[in-house]
Amino acid sequence: MTEPQPTSYREAYARLSRIAAELESGEADLDRVLPLLEEARAAYAQCRERIEAVRAVLAGDWAGSEEDAGEDDGE
């Protein structure tokens, strides 16, 4: 049974950490490896999407703030 998709970055990251620990332990049954990898891929994609969204917002805000700061220096 597949677990529900994480709803936050923290949940997705925790899911990735748990899956990595299970795979690294060597205790995962071979039949469970593929489903774990699929779950890890989905959680990774969610984390990456959130990180990219934050980067885009920060890049936009910082670019606008730097332009505004430069204009204020001339006054």
Secondary structure, DSSP 4 states (H G I P E B T S, - for coil): -PPPPPSSHHHHHHHHHHHHHHHHHT-S-HHHHHHHHHHHHHHHHHHHHHHHHHHHHHHHHHHHHHHHHHHHHT-
